[in-house]
Amino acid sequence: MQAFLENIDFNQMFEALMETLFMTGVSLIVAVIIGLILGILIYLTQDDGLYPHLFVNKILNWIVNILRAIPFIILLILLIPFTKAIVGTMLGAKAALPSLILSSAPFYGRMVMIALNEVDKGTIEASKAMGATNLQIVMKILIPEAKPALISSISVMGISLVGYTAMAGAIGAGGLGNLAYLYGFVRQNNYVTYMATALILIIVFIIQFAGDYVVRKIDRR
């Protein structure tokens, strides 16, 4: 225990924890907003959607598929010029945000589209028969009915983002990943590595528990 306390800089560990929470939280919020819009647009413009448009649907699907196919570490490198242009640096927690958002928003967009497609078509047709507008169908039928799946997808994406922040940290983005690599692995301080790993696991468990709890509360099936 004494060796553990002597080898851990708790102020440094707390700062790294806050950076990880910042990267995860901000990128999760922005990615959910972008992904929700993207997923709804893909759903609406498909062949049996409310606004079928083959060209727009193919373009959106192409964008999602391309961004989802690029490994995060490669995307991180490809976006260095863009990141430096908008953030001013390629180092630090803020510099990781563009890559985190662009890697997760398409994933959530696909999950949104899948969730909306699982909504009973009969309910949609009944709403149309009663005179509901397309906007009302989206806001009052599709999203509420798909809400459990949408929330569950957010928790899955949040867990993935925690892993991405650790990966980004290893190349200078800060956070627990950066701490575990520079002060744990490089300096052969296993106490730092174990502590950083434990904190990452705690964050993951909290996200998973919160997601499962919310889904149980709102799922009426």
ROSE-4610 file (N, C-alpha, C; in Angstrom, 1 decimal, always signed):
// ROSE-4610
residu = [M/M/M/Q/Q/Q/A/A/A/F/F/F/L/L/L/E/E/E/N/N/N/I/I/I/D/D/D/F/F/F/N/N/N/Q/Q/Q/M/M/M/F/F/F/E/E/E/A/A/A/L/L/L/M/M/M/E/E/E/T/T/T/L/L/L/F/F/F/M/M/M/T/T/T/G/G/G/V/V/V/S/S/S/L/L/L/I/I/I/V/V/V/A/A/A/V/V/V/I/I/I/I/I/I/G/G/G/L/L/L/I/I/I/L/L/L/G/G/G/I/I/I/L/L/L/I/I/I/Y/Y/Y/L/L/L/T/T/T/Q/Q/Q/D/D/D/D/D/D/G/G/G/L/L/L/Y/Y/Y/P/P/P/H/H/H/L/L/L/F/F/F/V/V/V/N/N/N/K/K/K/I/I/I/L/L/L/N/N/N/W/W/W/I/I/I/V/V/V/N/N/N/I/I/I/L/L/L/R/R/R/A/A/A/I/I/I/P/P/P/F/F/F/I/I/I/I/I/I/L/L/L/L/L/L/I/I/I/L/L/L/L/L/L/I/I/I/P/P/P/F/F/F/T/T/T/K/K/K/A/A/A/I/I/I/V/V/V/G/G/G/T/T/T/M/M/M/L/L/L/G/G/G/A/A/A/K/K/K/A/A/A/A/A/A/L/L/L/P/P/P/S/S/S/L/L/L/I/I/I/L/L/L/S/S/S/S/S/S/A/A/A/P/P/P/F/F/F/Y/Y/Y/G/G/G/R/R/R/M/M/M/V/V/V/M/M/M/I/I/I/A/A/A/L/L/L/N/N/N/E/E/E/V/V/V/D/D/D/K/K/K/G/G/G/T/T/T/I/I/I/E/E/E/A/A/A/S/S/S/K/K/K/A/A/A/M/M/M/G/G/G/A/A/A/T/T/T/N/N/N/L/L/L/Q/Q/Q/I/I/I/V/V/V/M/M/M/K/K/K/I/I/I/L/L/L/I/I/I/P/P/P/E/E/E/A/A/A/K/K/K/P/P/P/A/A/A/L/L/L/I/I/I/S/S/S/S/S/S/I/I/I/S/S/S/V/V/V/M/M/M/G/G/G/I/I/I/S/S/S/L/L/L/V/V/V/G/G/G/Y/Y/Y/T/T/T/A/A/A/M/M/M/A/A/A/G/G/G/A/A/A/I/I/I/G/G/G/A/A/A/G/G/G/G/G/G/L/L/L/G/G/G/N/N/N/L/L/L/A/A/A/Y/Y/Y/L/L/L/Y/Y/Y/G/G/G/F/F/F/V/V/V/R/R/R/Q/Q/Q/N/N/N/N/N/N/Y/Y/Y/V/V/V/T/T/T/Y/Y/Y/M/M/M/A/A/A/T/T/T/A/A/A/L/L/L/I/I/I/L/L/L/I/I/I/I/I/I/V/V/V/F/F/F/I/I/I/I/I/I/Q/Q/Q/F/F/F/A/A/A/G/G/G/D/D/D/Y/Y/Y/V/V/V/V/V/V/R/R/R/K/K/K/I/I/I/D/D/D/R/R/R/R/R/R]
num = [1/1/1/2/2/2/3/3/3/4/4/4/5/5/5/6/6/6/7/7/7/8/8/8/9/9/9/10/10/10/11/11/11/12/12/12/13/13/13/14/14/14/15/15/15/16/16/16/17/17/17/18/18/18/19/19/19/20/20/20/21/21/21/22/22/22/23/23/23/24/24/24/25/25/25/26/26/26/27/27/27/28/28/28/29/29/29/30/30/30/31/31/31/32/32/32/33/33/33/34/34/34/35/35/35/36/36/36/37/37/37/38/38/38/39/39/39/40/40/40/41/41/41/42/42/42/43/43/43/44/44/44/45/45/45/46/46/46/47/47/47/48/48/48/49/49/49/50/50/50/51/51/51/52/52/52/53/53/53/54/54/54/55/55/55/56/56/56/57/57/57/58/58/58/59/59/59/60/60/60/61/61/61/62/62/62/63/63/63/64/64/64/65/65/65/66/66/66/67/67/67/68/68/68/69/69/69/70/70/70/71/71/71/72/72/72/73/73/73/74/74/74/75/75/75/76/76/76/77/77/77/78/78/78/79/79/79/80/80/80/81/81/81/82/82/82/83/83/83/84/84/84/85/85/85/86/86/86/87/87/87/88/88/88/89/89/89/90/90/90/91/91/91/92/92/92/93/93/93/94/94/94/95/95/95/96/96/96/97/97/97/98/98/98/99/99/99/100/100/100/101/101/101/102/102/102/103/103/103/104/104/104/105/105/105/106/106/106/107/107/107/108/108/108/109/109/109/110/110/110/111/111/111/112/112/112/113/113/113/114/114/114/115/115/115/116/116/116/117/117/117/118/118/118/119/119/119/120/120/120/121/121/121/122/122/122/123/123/123/124/124/124/125/125/125/126/126/126/127/127/127/128/128/128/129/129/129/130/130/130/131/131/131/132/132/132/133/133/133/134/134/134/135/135/135/136/136/136/137/137/137/138/138/138/139/139/139/140/140/140/141/141/141/142/142/142/143/143/143/144/144/144/145/145/145/146/146/146/147/147/147/148/148/148/149/149/149/150/150/150/151/151/151/152/152/152/153/153/153/154/154/154/155/155/155/156/156/156/157/157/157/158/158/158/159/159/159/160/160/160/161/161/161/162/162/162/163/163/163/164/164/164/165/165/165/166/166/166/167/167/167/168/168/168/169/169/169/170/170/170/171/171/171/172/172/172/173/173/173/174/174/174/175/175/175/176/176/176/177/177/177/178/178/178/179/179/179/180/180/180/181/181/181/182/182/182/183/183/183/184/184/184/185/185/185/186/186/186/187/187/187/188/188/188/189/189/189/190/190/190/191/191/191/192/192/192/193/193/193/194/194/194/195/195/195/196/196/196/197/197/197/198/198/198/199/199/199/200/200/200/201/201/201/202/202/202/203/203/203/204/204/204/205/205/205/206/206/206/207/207/207/208/208/208/209/209/209/210/210/210/211/211/211/212/212/212/213/213/213/214/214/214/215/215/215/216/216/216/217/217/217/218/218/218/219/219/219/220/220/220/221/221/221]
x = [+0.8/+0.0/+0.9/+1.9/+2.8/+3.5/+3.9/+4.5/+3.5/+2.3/+1.2/+1.1/+1.0/+0.8/+2.0/+3.2/+4.4/+4.6/+4.0/+4.2/+3.0/+2.0/+0.9/+0.8/+0.8/+0.6/-0.9/-1.6/-3.1/-3.6/-2.9/-3.3/-3.3/-2.2/-2.0/-3.0/-3.3/-4.3/-5.7/-6.0/-7.3/-7.5/-6.4/-6.4/-6.6/-6.0/-6.1/-7.6/-8.1/-9.5/-10.5/-10.3/-11.1/-11.0/-9.8/-9.6/-10.3/-10.3/-11.0/-12.5/-13.0/-14.5/-14.9/-14.0/-14.3/-14.4/-13.4/-13.3/-14.5/-14.8/-16.0/-17.3/-17.5/-18.8/-19.1/-18.1/-18.4/-18.6/-17.7/-17.8/-19.1/-19.5/-20.8/-22.0/-22.0/-23.2/-23.3/-22.1/-22.1/-22.4/-21.8/-22.0/-23.5/-24.1/-25.5/-26.4/-26.1/-26.9/-26.7/-25.5/-25.2/-25.7/-25.5/-25.9/-27.4/-28.1/-29.6/-30.1/-29.6/-30.0/-29.7/-28.5/-28.0/-28.9/-29.1/-29.9/-31.4/-31.9/-33.3/-33.4/-32.4/-32.3/-32.2/-31.4/-31.2/-32.5/-33.2/-34.5/-35.5/-35.6/-36.6/-36.5/-35.2/-34.9/-34.8/-34.9/-34.9/-36.1/-36.1/-37.2/-38.6/-38.8/-40.1/-40.2/-39.3/-39.3/-40.4/-40.5/-41.5/-41.2/-39.9/-39.4/-38.4/-38.8/-37.9/-37.1/-35.8/-34.9/-33.6/-33.6/-32.5/-31.1/-30.9/-29.6/-29.1/-30.0/-29.6/-29.3/-30.1/-29.9/-28.6/-28.3/-27.0/-25.8/-25.9/-24.8/-24.6/-25.7/-25.6/-25.1/-25.6/-25.1/-23.6/-23.2/-21.8/-20.9/-21.3/-20.6/-20.4/-21.6/-21.6/-20.7/-20.8/-20.0/-18.5/-18.1/-16.7/-16.1/-16.8/-16.3/-16.3/-17.2/-17.2/-16.1/-15.7/-14.7/-13.3/-13.1/-11.7/-11.4/-10.3/-9.9/-9.6/-10.0/-9.9/-8.5/-7.5/-6.1/-5.7/-6.2/-5.9/-6.6/-7.9/-8.7/-8.1/-7.5/-6.9/-5.7/-4.9/-3.8/-4.2/-5.3/-5.7/-6.3/-6.9/-7.5/-6.5/-5.3/-4.3/-4.3/-4.3/-4.3/-5.6/-6.7/-8.0/-8.1/-7.6/-7.6/-6.8/-5.6/-4.7/-5.3/-6.1/-6.7/-7.8/-8.6/-9.7/-9.4/-8.4/-8.1/-6.8/-5.9/-4.6/-3.5/-3.8/-2.8/-3.3/-2.3/-2.7/-2.6/-2.2/-2.1/-3.1/-3.4/-4.4/-5.8/-6.6/-8.0/-8.8/-8.8/-9.6/-9.2/-8.0/-7.5/-8.1/-8.5/-9.0/-10.5/-11.2/-12.6/-13.0/-12.4/-12.9/-12.8/-11.8/-11.6/-12.7/-12.8/-13.8/-15.2/-15.6/-16.9/-17.1/-16.2/-16.3/-16.3/-15.7/-15.7/-16.9/-17.6/-18.7/-20.1/-20.2/-21.4/-22.0/-21.2/-21.7/-22.2/-21.5/-21.9/-23.3/-23.5/-24.8/-25.8/-25.5/-26.4/-27.0/-26.1/-26.5/-27.4/-27.1/-27.9/-29.3/-29.3/-30.6/-31.5/-30.9/-31.6/-32.2/-31.3/-31.8/-32.9/-32.8/-33.9/-35.2/-35.1/-36.3/-37.0/-36.2/-36.7/-37.4/-37.1/-37.8/-39.1/-39.5/-40.8/-41.8/-42.9/-44.0/-44.5/-44.5/-45.0/-46.5/-47.2/-48.6/-49.0/-48.2/-48.4/-48.2/-47.2/-46.9/-48.1/-48.5/-49.7/-50.9/-51.2/-52.4/-52.3/-51.1/-50.9/-51.2/-50.7/-51.0/-52.5/-53.1/-54.6/-55.4/-54.8/-55.5/-55.1/-54.3/-54.0/-52.7/-51.9/-50.6/-49.7/-49.0/-48.0/-46.7/-45.8/-44.6/-43.7/-43.7/-43.0/-43.6/-44.9/-45.6/-45.2/-45.2/-44.8/-43.4/-42.5/-41.1/-41.0/-41.6/-41.5/-42.3/-43.5/-44.5/-44.6/-44.1/-44.2/-42.9/-42.1/-40.8/-39.8/-39.5/-38.5/-39.0/-40.2/-40.7/-40.7/-41.1/-41.1/-39.7/-38.8/-37.4/-36.5/-37.1/-36.3/-35.4/-35.9/-35.1/-33.8/-34.0/-32.9/-31.9/-32.5/-31.6/-30.8/-31.4/-30.6/-29.6/-29.9/-29.0/-27.8/-28.1/-27.0/-26.1/-26.6/-25.8/-24.8/-25.3/-24.4/-23.3/-23.6/-22.6/-21.6/-22.1/-21.2/-20.3/-20.9/-20.1/-19.0/-19.2/-18.2/-17.1/-17.5/-16.5/-15.7/-16.3/-15.6/-14.5/-14.8/-13.8/-12.6/-12.8/-11.7/-10.9/-11.7/-11.0/-10.2/-10.7/-9.9/-8.6/-8.6/-7.4/-6.4/-6.9/-6.1/-5.5/-6.4/-5.9/-4.9/-5.1/-4.2/-2.8/-2.7/-1.4/-0.5/-1.2/-0.4/-0.5/-0.8/-0.7/-2.0/-3.1/-4.4/-4.7/-3.9/-4.2/-5.1/-5.5/-6.4/-5.7/-6.5/-6.0/-5.1/-5.4/-4.6/-3.2/-3.1/-1.8/-1.0/-1.7/-1.0/-0.5/-1.4/-1.0/+0.2/+0.3/+1.4/+2.6/+2.6/+3.8/+4.3/+3.5/+3.9/+3.8/+3.1/+3.0/+3.9/+3.6/+4.4/+5.8/+6.0/+7.3/+8.2/+7.7/+8.5/+8.5/+7.8/+7.7/+7.2/+6.2/+5.5/+4.1/+4.1/+2.9/+1.7/+2.1/+1.0/+0.1/+0.8/+0.1/-0.8/-0.2/-1.0/-2.2/-2.0/-3.2/-4.2/-3.8/-4.7/-5.5/-4.8/-5.5/-6.5/-6.1/-7.0/-8.2/-8.0/-9.1/-10.1/-9.7/-10.5/-11.3/-10.6/-11.3/-12.4/-12.1/-13.1/-14.3/-14.1/-15.1/-16.0/-15.4/-16.2/-17.1/-16.5/-17.3/-18.4/-18.2/-19.3/-20.4/-20.0/-21.0/-21.9/-21.2/-22.0/-22.9/-22.4/-23.2/-24.4/-24.1/-25.2/-26.3/-25.8/-26.8/-27.6/-27.0/-27.7/-28.8/-28.4/-29.3/-30.4/-30.1/-31.2/-32.2/-31.7/-32.7/-33.5/-32.9/-33.6/-34.7/-34.4/-35.4/-36.6/-36.3/-37.3/-38.3/-37.7/-38.5/-39.1/-38.6/-39.0/-40.4/-41.4/-42.7/-43.2/-42.2/-42.6/-42.7]
y = [-1.2/+0.0/+1.3/+1.2/+2.4/+2.6/+1.5/+1.7/+2.2/+1.8/+2.3/+3.9/+4.3/+5.7/+6.6/+6.0/+6.7/+6.8/+5.9/+5.9/+6.5/+7.0/+7.6/+9.1/+9.9/+11.3/+11.6/+11.7/+11.7/+13.0/+14.1/+15.3/+15.1/+14.5/+14.2/+13.2/+12.2/+11.2/+11.8/+12.7/+13.4/+14.3/+15.0/+15.8/+14.9/+13.8/+12.9/+12.3/+12.1/+11.6/+12.6/+13.9/+15.0/+15.1/+15.0/+15.1/+14.0/+12.8/+11.6/+11.9/+12.3/+12.6/+13.8/+14.8/+15.9/+15.3/+14.6/+14.1/+13.2/+12.3/+11.4/+12.1/+13.0/+13.7/+14.6/+15.4/+16.4/+15.6/+14.7/+14.0/+13.1/+12.6/+11.8/+12.7/+13.9/+14.8/+15.2/+15.7/+16.1/+15.0/+13.8/+12.7/+12.2/+12.3/+11.9/+12.8/+14.1/+15.1/+14.9/+14.8/+14.6/+13.2/+12.2/+10.8/+10.7/+11.4/+11.3/+11.9/+13.1/+13.8/+12.9/+12.4/+11.6/+10.3/+9.6/+8.4/+8.7/+9.8/+10.1/+10.4/+11.1/+11.5/+10.2/+9.3/+8.0/+7.3/+7.2/+6.5/+7.2/+8.5/+9.2/+9.1/+9.0/+9.0/+7.6/+6.6/+5.2/+5.0/+3.8/+3.5/+3.6/+3.1/+3.1/+4.1/+5.1/+6.2/+7.2/+8.2/+9.3/+10.3/+10.4/+11.3/+10.5/+9.5/+8.7/+9.5/+9.4/+10.1/+9.2/+8.5/+7.5/+8.1/+9.3/+9.9/+10.3/+11.1/+11.6/+10.4/+9.4/+8.2/+7.5/+7.3/+6.7/+7.5/+8.8/+9.7/+9.6/+9.6/+9.6/+8.2/+7.2/+5.8/+5.7/+6.3/+6.2/+6.9/+8.1/+8.8/+8.0/+7.4/+6.6/+5.4/+4.7/+3.5/+3.8/+4.9/+5.2/+5.6/+6.4/+6.9/+5.7/+4.8/+3.7/+2.7/+2.7/+1.7/+2.1/+3.4/+3.8/+3.6/+2.8/+2.6/+3.9/+4.0/+5.2/+5.8/+5.0/+5.5/+6.1/+5.6/+6.1/+7.4/+7.4/+8.7/+9.8/+9.4/+10.4/+11.1/+10.3/+10.8/+11.6/+11.1/+11.8/+13.2/+13.3/+14.6/+15.5/+15.2/+16.1/+17.5/+17.7/+19.0/+19.8/+19.0/+19.6/+20.0/+19.2/+19.5/+20.7/+20.8/+21.9/+23.2/+23.1/+24.3/+24.8/+24.0/+24.4/+24.6/+23.8/+23.8/+24.6/+24.5/+25.2/+24.3/+23.1/+22.1/+20.7/+19.8/+18.4/+17.6/+18.4/+17.8/+18.3/+17.5/+17.9/+17.3/+17.4/+16.8/+17.4/+18.7/+19.4/+18.9/+18.6/+18.2/+16.8/+16.0/+14.7/+14.7/+15.8/+15.9/+15.6/+16.3/+16.1/+14.6/+13.9/+12.5/+11.7/+11.9/+11.2/+11.4/+12.6/+12.9/+12.2/+12.4/+11.8/+10.3/+9.7/+8.2/+7.6/+8.4/+7.9/+8.3/+9.5/+10.0/+9.1/+8.6/+7.7/+6.4/+5.9/+4.7/+4.9/+6.0/+6.2/+6.5/+7.1/+7.3/+6.0/+5.1/+3.7/+3.1/+3.2/+2.6/+3.2/+4.5/+5.3/+4.7/+4.6/+4.1/+2.7/+1.8/+0.5/+0.5/+1.3/+1.4/+1.9/+2.9/+3.4/+2.4/+1.6/+0.6/-0.5/-0.7/-1.7/-1.3/+0.0/+0.5/-0.1/-0.6/-1.2/-0.4/-0.9/-0.1/+0.1/-0.8/-0.6/+0.6/+0.9/+2.1/+3.4/+3.4/+4.5/+4.7/+3.6/+3.7/+4.2/+3.7/+4.1/+5.6/+6.1/+7.6/+8.4/+7.9/+8.6/+8.6/+7.5/+7.4/+8.4/+8.7/+9.7/+11.1/+11.3/+12.7/+13.3/+12.4/+12.9/+13.4/+14.5/+14.9/+14.1/+14.2/+13.4/+13.8/+15.2/+15.6/+15.1/+15.0/+14.4/+13.0/+12.3/+10.8/+10.6/+11.5/+11.4/+11.7/+12.8/+13.2/+12.5/+12.1/+11.4/+9.9/+9.4/+7.9/+7.3/+7.7/+7.0/+7.1/+8.3/+8.5/+7.9/+8.2/+7.6/+6.1/+5.5/+4.0/+3.4/+4.1/+3.6/+4.1/+4.8/+5.3/+4.3/+3.2/+2.2/+1.8/+1.6/+1.2/+2.4/+3.6/+4.8/+5.0/+4.8/+5.0/+3.9/+2.7/+1.6/+1.8/+2.3/+2.6/+3.7/+4.7/+5.7/+5.2/+4.2/+3.6/+2.8/+2.1/+1.3/+2.3/+3.4/+4.3/+5.0/+5.3/+5.9/+5.1/+3.8/+2.8/+2.8/+2.8/+2.8/+4.1/+5.2/+6.5/+6.5/+5.8/+5.7/+5.0/+3.9/+3.2/+4.1/+4.8/+5.7/+6.8/+7.4/+8.4/+7.9/+6.6/+6.0/+5.8/+5.4/+5.3/+6.6/+7.7/+9.0/+9.5/+9.2/+9.6/+9.1/+7.9/+7.3/+8.1/+8.9/+9.8/+11.2/+11.6/+12.9/+13.7/+13.0/+13.7/+13.9/+13.4/+13.6/+12.5/+12.7/+11.7/+10.5/+9.5/+8.4/+7.5/+7.5/+6.7/+7.3/+8.6/+9.3/+9.0/+9.1/+8.9/+7.4/+6.5/+5.1/+4.8/+5.4/+5.2/+5.9/+7.2/+8.0/+7.7/+7.7/+7.6/+6.2/+5.3/+3.9/+3.0/+2.9/+2.0/+2.4/+3.7/+4.2/+4.2/+4.7/+4.8/+3.5/+2.5/+1.2/+1.3/+2.2/+2.3/+1.6/+0.4/-0.4/+0.1/+0.8/+1.3/+2.4/+3.2/+4.2/+3.5/+2.5/+1.8/+1.1/+0.4/-0.3/+0.7/+1.8/+2.8/+3.4/+3.8/+4.4/+3.4/+2.1/+1.1/+0.9/+0.9/+0.8/+1.9/+3.1/+4.3/+4.2/+3.7/+3.5/+2.5/+1.4/+0.3/+0.9/+1.7/+2.3/+3.2/+4.0/+4.8/+4.0/+2.9/+2.0/+1.4/+0.9/+0.3/+1.2/+2.5/+3.5/+3.8/+3.9/+4.2/+3.0/+1.8/+0.6/+0.5/+0.8/+0.7/+1.8/+3.0/+4.1/+3.8/+3.3/+3.0/+1.9/+0.8/-0.3/+0.2/+1.0/+1.5/+2.4/+3.3/+4.2/+3.3/+2.4/+1.5/+0.8/+0.2/-0.5/+0.4/+1.6/+2.5/+3.0/+3.1/+3.7/+2.6/+1.4/+0.3/-0.2/+0.0/-0.5/-1.8/-2.4/-3.7/-4.8]
z = [+0.0/+0.0/+0.0/+0.8/+0.9/-0.5/-1.2/-2.5/-3.5/-3.4/-4.3/-4.1/-2.9/-2.6/-3.0/-2.9/-3.3/-4.8/-5.5/-7.0/-7.8/-7.1/-7.7/-7.4/-8.5/-8.3/-8.5/-7.4/-7.4/-8.1/-8.0/-8.7/-10.2/-10.6/-12.0/-12.5/-11.7/-12.0/-12.1/-11.2/-11.2/-12.5/-12.8/-14.0/-15.3/-15.3/-16.5/-16.5/-15.3/-15.3/-15.8/-15.4/-15.9/-17.4/-18.0/-19.4/-20.1/-19.6/-20.2/-20.2/-19.0/-18.9/-19.8/-20.0/-20.9/-22.4/-22.8/-24.2/-24.4/-23.5/-23.6/-23.6/-22.7/-22.5/-23.7/-24.1/-25.2/-26.5/-26.8/-28.1/-28.1/-27.0/-26.9/-27.2/-26.6/-26.8/-28.3/-28.8/-30.2/-31.2/-30.9/-31.8/-31.8/-30.6/-30.5/-31.3/-31.3/-32.0/-33.5/-33.9/-35.4/-35.8/-35.1/-35.4/-35.5/-34.6/-34.6/-35.9/-36.2/-37.4/-38.7/-38.7/-39.8/-39.9/-38.8/-38.9/-39.3/-38.8/-39.2/-40.7/-41.2/-42.7/-43.5/-43.1/-43.8/-43.8/-42.7/-42.6/-43.5/-43.4/-44.2/-45.7/-46.2/-47.6/-48.2/-47.4/-48.0/-48.8/-49.5/-50.5/-49.9/-48.7/-48.0/-47.0/-47.0/-46.0/-46.3/-45.4/-45.5/-46.6/-46.9/-48.0/-48.9/-49.6/-50.4/-51.4/-51.3/-52.3/-52.4/-53.5/-53.7/-53.7/-54.4/-54.4/-53.1/-52.3/-51.0/-50.1/-50.1/-49.3/-49.6/-50.8/-51.2/-50.7/-50.9/-50.4/-48.9/-48.1/-46.7/-46.2/-46.9/-46.6/-46.9/-48.0/-48.4/-47.4/-46.9/-45.9/-44.6/-44.2/-42.9/-43.1/-44.2/-44.4/-44.4/-45.1/-45.2/-43.9/-43.1/-41.8/-40.8/-40.9/-40.0/-40.3/-41.6/-42.0/-41.6/-41.4/-41.1/-39.7/-39.4/-38.0/-37.3/-36.0/-35.3/-35.3/-35.1/-35.0/-36.3/-37.5/-38.8/-39.0/-38.6/-38.7/-37.9/-36.7/-35.9/-36.6/-37.3/-38.1/-39.3/-40.0/-41.2/-40.9/-39.7/-39.3/-38.7/-38.6/-37.9/-38.6/-39.9/-40.5/-40.2/-40.2/-39.9/-38.4/-37.6/-36.1/-35.8/-36.4/-36.2/-36.7/-37.8/-38.4/-37.5/-36.8/-36.0/-34.5/-34.1/-32.6/-32.4/-33.4/-33.3/-32.8/-32.5/-32.0/-32.2/-32.3/-32.4/-31.1/-30.0/-28.7/-27.7/-26.8/-25.7/-26.0/-24.9/-25.0/-26.1/-26.3/-27.3/-28.7/-28.9/-30.2/-30.6/-29.6/-29.9/-30.3/-30.0/-30.2/-31.7/-32.7/-34.0/-34.4/-34.1/-34.4/-33.7/-32.4/-31.6/-32.1/-32.5/-33.0/-34.4/-35.3/-36.6/-36.7/-35.6/-35.6/-35.0/-34.1/-33.4/-34.0/-34.5/-35.1/-36.2/-37.1/-38.1/-37.5/-36.5/-35.8/-35.2/-34.5/-33.9/-35.0/-36.1/-37.1/-37.7/-37.8/-38.3/-37.3/-36.0/-34.9/-34.9/-35.1/-35.2/-36.3/-37.5/-38.7/-38.4/-37.8/-37.5/-36.5/-35.5/-34.4/-35.0/-35.9/-36.5/-37.5/-38.1/-39.0/-38.3/-37.0/-36.2/-35.6/-35.8/-35.4/-36.3/-35.7/-36.4/-37.5/-38.7/-39.9/-39.8/-39.1/-39.0/-38.2/-37.2/-36.4/-37.2/-38.1/-38.9/-39.9/-40.5/-41.5/-40.8/-39.6/-38.8/-38.5/-38.2/-37.9/-39.2/-40.3/-41.6/-41.9/-41.6/-41.9/-41.0/-39.8/-38.9/-39.2/-40.3/-40.7/-40.1/-39.4/-38.9/-40.0/-39.7/-40.7/-40.5/-41.5/-41.4/-40.2/-39.9/-38.7/-37.4/-37.4/-36.2/-36.0/-37.2/-37.1/-36.6/-37.0/-36.6/-35.1/-34.6/-33.3/-32.3/-32.7/-31.7/-31.9/-33.0/-33.2/-33.2/-34.2/-34.4/-33.3/-32.9/-31.8/-30.5/-30.0/-28.8/-28.8/-29.9/-30.0/-30.0/-30.6/-30.8/-29.6/-28.6/-27.6/-26.8/-26.4/-25.7/-26.5/-27.8/-28.6/-28.8/-28.9/-29.0/-27.8/-26.6/-25.4/-25.2/-25.5/-25.4/-26.3/-27.5/-28.5/-28.0/-27.2/-26.6/-25.6/-24.8/-23.8/-24.5/-25.6/-26.3/-26.9/-27.5/-28.1/-27.0/-25.9/-24.8/-24.3/-24.2/-23.8/-24.9/-26.2/-27.2/-27.2/-26.9/-26.8/-25.7/-24.6/-23.5/-24.0/-24.8/-25.3/-26.4/-27.2/-28.1/-27.5/-26.4/-25.7/-25.1/-24.7/-24.2/-25.4/-26.5/-27.7/-28.2/-28.2/-28.5/-27.5/-26.3/-25.2/-25.5/-26.0/-26.3/-27.3/-28.1/-29.0/-28.7/-27.4/-27.0/-26.8/-26.7/-26.5/-25.0/-24.2/-22.7/-22.2/-21.0/-20.4/-19.8/-19.4/-18.7/-19.6/-20.9/-21.8/-21.9/-22.0/-22.1/-20.8/-19.7/-18.4/-18.3/-18.7/-18.6/-19.5/-20.6/-21.6/-21.1/-20.9/-20.7/-19.3/-18.3/-16.9/-16.4/-17.1/-16.7/-17.5/-18.7/-19.6/-19.8/-20.3/-20.7/-19.5/-18.3/-17.1/-16.3/-16.8/-16.1/-14.7/-14.6/-13.3/-13.4/-13.0/-13.1/-12.3/-11.2/-10.3/-11.1/-11.9/-12.7/-13.7/-14.4/-15.4/-14.8/-13.7/-13.0/-12.5/-12.0/-11.5/-12.6/-13.7/-14.9/-15.5/-15.6/-16.1/-15.2/-13.9/-13.0/-13.1/-13.3/-13.5/-14.8/-15.8/-17.1/-17.0/-16.3/-16.1/-15.3/-14.3/-13.5/-14.4/-15.2/-16.1/-17.0/-17.6/-18.5/-17.7/-16.5/-15.7/-15.4/-15.1/-14.8/-16.0/-17.2/-18.4/-18.7/-18.6/-18.9/-17.9/-16.6/-15.6/-15.8/-16.1/-16.4/-17.6/-18.7/-19.9/-19.6/-19.0/-18.7/-17.8/-16.8/-15.9/-16.6/-17.5/-18.2/-19.2/-19.9/-20.8/-20.1/-18.9/-18.1/-17.7/-17.4/-17.0/-18.1/-19.3/-20.4/-21.4/-21.3/-22.2/-21.6/-22.4/-22.0/-22.7/-23.4/-24.0/-23.0]
